Amino acid sequence: MTKRTAAIRGLLTAAIVGAAALAAPAAATAAPAPAEEAGTCTVQTAQMSWGVKESFRSYISGSIANGDWTVSDDMRYETPNFIWSEAEGSFSDTLDEGRIEFTGAVHFTGHDGAMQLDIADPAIEFAGDDTAYLLLTMGATDTANAGGAATATEVRAAKIDLAGAVSAQGGDLEIVSASARLTAEGADAFNGEYGSYVSGDELDPVSLTATADCLLAESAVEAPAEPVPAETAEPQQAAEPGVPWVPIVIAGVAVLVIGVTVGMLIAGRGKKQPAAESGSDDASSPEV
């Protein structure tokens, strides 16, 4: 083996080994990381403020119903809101699921006791997509017999729009004046046999503060991303994480180096063969 052939073969071997060494870590880094499971947050403390519906309170306390309301000992009323502070529950750190439950009841009466409405033990149920639901244990009666008992049932009374109302830092969650609208089930529960509420009617806004034993995810409070303009969307396709561009480029370079090296080997052998034939002619000429 000549020195030239040995050098070319060494270059070929180095090119192959180098390309393999570079491609291996690049391929390894191209693999997507496994998705992390959503964290669960357990409620430590919480407080919910909600006025039910201002027009309803005005009706109860006005000259028509001539009524009033009372609250259980574990909650309070501070105009214009009823405030619940006995809470428990858990929810995901992205606010996609879970619920915070409160203890405490408001008892409305009017028309000399002929009308009664109980609203007790509210819960906020998170459903993702900037949406939550207000669950209430409700019972209503408008019987003519004063003191008639209201049969209580838990209903999904209202849909809460969380968009723009949520803030979070660490394990502290705050919902400020989130709009709430009656569901069909909630309207039926509020109406009893005397009301005229319908699905979609607006209730008083819901506010909440809570402390949990977790770190709330940024996605729980991030604003929706702005759409990418059409003219800039196409160039970004080359940067999709699923395409292993680095190993493809390295492999191409390796193939090019191997091709050049093989070409040099073939060229070297082509030059060596004519030289041998020329020497054979010179050796036979003295015999002529």
C-alpha positions as CSV (number, residue, x, y, z in Angstrom):
1,M,0.0,0.0,0.0
2,T,1.5,3.4,-1.0
3,K,1.6,6.4,1.3
4,R,-1.0,8.1,-1.0
5,T,-3.4,5.3,-0.7
6,A,-2.9,5.0,3.1
7,A,-3.5,8.8,3.5
8,I,-6.7,8.7,1.4
9,R,-8.1,5.7,3.3
10,G,-7.3,7.4,6.6
11,L,-9.2,10.5,5.4
12,L,-12.2,8.3,4.4
13,T,-12.2,6.6,7.8
14,A,-12.0,9.9,9.7
15,A,-14.9,11.3,7.7
16,I,-17.1,8.4,8.5
17,V,-16.3,8.3,12.2
18,G,-16.6,12.1,12.5
19,A,-20.0,12.1,10.8
20,A,-21.3,9.3,13.0
21,A,-20.1,11.0,16.2
22,L,-21.8,14.3,15.3
23,A,-25.0,12.8,14.1
24,A,-25.6,10.6,17.2
25,P,-25.9,13.5,19.8
26,A,-27.9,15.6,17.3
27,A,-30.4,12.8,16.8
28,A,-30.6,12.3,20.6
29,T,-31.4,15.9,21.2
30,A,-34.0,15.9,18.5
31,A,-36.3,13.5,20.4
32,P,-39.1,15.3,22.2
33,A,-39.2,15.4,26.0
34,P,-41.9,13.3,27.7
35,A,-45.0,15.4,28.6
36,E,-45.2,16.3,32.3
37,E,-48.4,15.4,34.2
38,A,-50.6,18.2,35.4
39,G,-50.1,19.1,39.0
40,T,-52.8,18.9,41.6
41,C,-53.3,21.8,44.0
42,T,-54.9,21.3,47.4
43,V,-56.8,24.3,48.8
44,Q,-55.3,25.7,52.0
45,T,-57.5,28.8,52.4
46,A,-60.1,30.4,50.1
47,Q,-62.7,33.1,50.1
48,M,-65.5,33.8,47.7
49,S,-67.5,37.0,47.3
50,W,-70.8,37.1,45.4
51,G,-73.9,39.2,45.6
52,V,-76.3,36.7,43.9
53,K,-78.2,39.3,41.8
54,E,-78.6,43.0,42.7
55,S,-82.1,43.3,41.3
56,F,-83.1,40.2,43.2
57,R,-81.8,41.6,46.5
58,S,-83.6,44.9,45.8
59,Y,-86.8,43.0,45.1
60,I,-86.5,41.0,48.4
61,S,-85.8,44.1,50.5
62,G,-88.3,46.3,48.7
63,S,-91.9,47.2,49.4
64,I,-93.3,44.5,47.2
65,A,-91.8,41.4,48.8
66,N,-91.1,43.2,52.1
67,G,-88.6,40.4,52.9
68,D,-85.1,39.9,54.3
69,W,-82.3,37.5,54.3
70,T,-80.1,35.8,56.9
71,V,-76.8,34.0,56.7
72,S,-75.3,31.1,58.5
73,D,-72.8,31.7,61.3
74,D,-69.8,30.6,59.1
75,M,-70.3,33.4,56.5
76,R,-71.2,37.1,56.4
77,Y,-72.8,39.8,54.3
78,E,-70.9,43.0,53.4
79,T,-72.9,45.2,51.0
80,P,-73.1,44.2,48.2
81,N,-71.7,40.7,48.6
82,F,-72.2,37.6,50.5
83,I,-68.8,36.2,51.6
84,W,-67.9,32.5,52.1
85,S,-64.6,31.7,53.7
86,E,-64.9,28.1,54.9
87,A,-63.4,26.2,52.0
88,E,-61.8,22.9,50.8
89,G,-61.1,21.2,47.6
90,S,-58.5,20.7,44.9
91,F,-57.9,21.6,41.3
92,S,-55.3,21.2,38.5
93,D,-52.5,23.8,38.3
94,T,-53.8,24.8,34.9
95,L,-57.4,25.3,36.1
96,D,-58.6,22.7,33.6
97,E,-60.4,20.7,36.3
98,G,-61.2,20.4,40.0
99,R,-63.4,22.4,42.4
100,I,-63.3,24.7,45.4
101,E,-66.2,24.1,47.8
102,F,-67.5,26.5,50.4
103,T,-69.8,26.0,53.5
104,G,-72.5,28.5,54.4
105,A,-76.1,29.4,53.5
106,V,-78.2,32.4,52.7
107,H,-81.9,32.2,53.5
108,F,-84.2,34.6,51.6
109,T,-87.8,35.2,52.6
110,G,-90.5,37.5,51.3
111,H,-94.3,38.0,51.1
112,D,-94.7,37.2,54.8
113,G,-92.9,33.9,54.5
114,A,-94.8,32.6,51.5
115,M,-91.7,32.9,49.4
116,Q,-88.5,31.3,50.5
117,L,-85.2,30.7,48.7
118,D,-82.1,28.9,50.1
119,I,-78.7,29.3,48.5
120,A,-76.1,27.2,50.3
121,D,-72.7,25.6,50.0
122,P,-71.5,27.1,46.7
123,A,-68.6,25.5,44.7
124,I,-66.5,26.8,41.8
125,E,-65.9,24.0,39.3
126,F,-63.0,24.6,36.8
127,A,-63.6,23.3,33.3
128,G,-60.7,24.8,31.2
129,D,-60.8,27.2,28.3
130,D,-61.3,30.2,30.6
131,T,-64.5,28.6,31.9
132,A,-65.8,27.6,35.3
133,Y,-69.2,26.9,36.8
134,L,-70.9,28.0,39.9
135,L,-72.6,25.1,41.7
136,L,-75.2,26.0,44.3
137,T,-77.4,23.9,46.7
138,M,-80.7,25.6,46.1
139,G,-84.3,25.2,47.3
140,A,-87.2,27.4,46.6
141,T,-90.9,27.5,47.7
142,D,-93.6,30.0,47.3
143,T,-96.4,28.1,49.0
144,A,-99.2,30.0,50.7
145,N,-98.3,28.4,54.0
146,A,-95.8,30.5,55.9
147,G,-92.8,28.6,57.0
148,G,-93.0,26.0,54.3
149,A,-89.6,24.2,53.9
150,A,-87.6,24.5,50.7
151,T,-86.2,21.3,49.4
152,A,-82.5,21.8,48.5
153,T,-80.7,20.2,45.5
154,E,-77.2,21.0,44.1
155,V,-77.5,22.5,40.6
156,R,-74.9,23.9,38.1
157,A,-76.5,27.3,38.4
158,A,-74.2,29.6,36.4
159,K,-71.4,29.7,33.9
160,I,-68.4,31.8,34.8
161,D,-66.2,33.5,32.2
162,L,-62.7,33.6,33.6
163,A,-61.1,35.4,30.6
164,G,-59.1,38.4,31.9
165,A,-60.3,37.8,35.5
166,V,-57.6,35.4,36.7
167,S,-54.2,36.2,38.2
168,A,-51.8,33.8,39.9
169,Q,-48.4,34.0,41.7
170,G,-46.9,30.8,43.1
171,G,-49.8,29.1,44.9
172,D,-51.9,32.2,45.2
173,L,-55.0,32.3,42.9
174,E,-57.2,35.4,42.4
175,I,-60.4,35.8,40.4
176,V,-61.6,39.3,40.2
177,S,-65.2,40.2,39.2
178,A,-65.7,37.3,36.7
179,S,-69.0,37.6,34.9
180,A,-71.6,34.9,35.6
181,R,-74.7,33.9,33.7
182,L,-77.5,31.6,34.6
183,T,-77.7,28.2,33.1
184,A,-81.1,26.7,32.2
185,E,-80.9,24.6,35.3
186,G,-80.0,27.6,37.4
187,A,-82.9,29.7,36.0
188,D,-85.4,26.9,37.0
189,A,-84.0,26.8,40.5
190,F,-84.2,30.5,41.0
191,N,-87.7,30.8,39.6
192,G,-89.5,28.3,41.7
193,E,-93.1,29.2,40.6
194,Y,-92.8,33.0,40.9
195,G,-89.7,34.1,38.9
196,S,-89.1,34.9,35.3
197,Y,-85.4,34.3,34.9
198,V,-84.1,32.6,31.8
199,S,-80.8,31.0,30.8
200,G,-78.2,33.6,30.0
201,D,-79.4,36.2,32.5
202,E,-76.5,37.9,34.1
203,L,-75.9,37.5,37.8
204,D,-73.6,39.5,40.0
205,P,-69.8,38.9,39.3
206,V,-67.9,36.3,41.2
207,S,-64.6,37.0,43.0
208,L,-62.3,34.6,44.7
209,T,-59.0,34.4,46.5
210,A,-57.3,31.1,47.3
211,T,-54.0,29.7,48.5
212,A,-52.9,26.2,47.4
213,D,-49.9,24.0,48.0
214,C,-48.6,24.1,44.5
215,L,-47.2,26.4,41.8
216,L,-49.9,27.4,39.4
217,A,-48.9,27.0,35.7
218,E,-48.4,30.0,33.6
219,S,-50.9,28.7,31.1
220,A,-53.6,29.2,33.7
221,V,-53.4,33.0,33.3
222,E,-51.8,33.5,29.9
223,A,-53.7,35.6,27.4
224,P,-54.5,33.7,24.1
225,A,-51.6,33.9,21.6
226,E,-52.1,36.3,18.7
227,P,-52.6,34.5,15.4
228,V,-49.4,34.2,13.2
229,P,-49.8,36.3,10.0
230,A,-50.1,34.1,6.9
231,E,-47.0,35.6,5.2
232,T,-44.7,34.6,8.2
233,A,-46.2,31.2,8.8
234,E,-44.6,29.4,5.8
235,P,-40.9,30.1,6.7
236,Q,-41.4,28.8,10.2
237,Q,-42.2,25.3,8.9
238,A,-38.5,24.5,8.5
239,A,-38.1,24.9,12.3
240,E,-40.6,22.3,13.3
241,P,-39.1,20.2,16.1
242,G,-40.1,16.9,14.6
243,V,-37.7,17.2,11.6
244,P,-34.0,16.2,12.4
245,W,-32.3,18.7,10.2
246,V,-28.9,18.6,11.9
247,P,-28.3,14.9,11.3
248,I,-29.6,15.1,7.7
249,V,-27.1,17.9,6.9
250,I,-24.2,16.1,8.6
251,A,-25.1,12.9,6.7
252,G,-25.1,14.8,3.4
253,V,-21.7,16.3,4.2
254,A,-20.4,12.8,5.0
255,V,-21.7,11.4,1.7
256,L,-20.0,14.3,-0.1
257,V,-16.6,13.6,1.6
258,I,-16.9,9.9,0.9
259,G,-17.6,10.6,-2.7
260,V,-14.7,12.9,-3.1
261,T,-12.4,10.4,-1.4
262,V,-13.5,7.5,-3.5
263,G,-13.0,9.7,-6.6
264,M,-9.4,10.4,-5.5
265,L,-8.8,6.7,-5.1
266,I,-10.1,5.9,-8.6
267,A,-8.1,8.7,-10.1
268,G,-4.9,7.5,-8.4
269,R,-5.3,4.0,-9.7
270,G,-6.0,5.3,-13.2
271,K,-2.7,7.2,-13.3
272,K,-0.7,4.2,-11.9
273,Q,-1.7,1.8,-14.7
274,P,-0.4,3.8,-17.7
275,A,2.9,4.3,-16.0
276,A,3.4,0.5,-15.7
277,E,2.6,-0.1,-19.4
278,S,5.1,2.6,-20.4
279,G,7.9,0.9,-18.4
280,S,7.2,-2.4,-20.2
281,D,7.7,-0.8,-23.6
282,D,11.1,0.6,-22.5
283,A,12.3,-2.8,-21.3
284,S,11.6,-4.5,-24.6
285,S,13.1,-1.9,-26.9
286,P,16.8,-3.0,-26.6
287,E,15.8,-6.4,-27.9
288,V,14.6,-5.0,-31.3
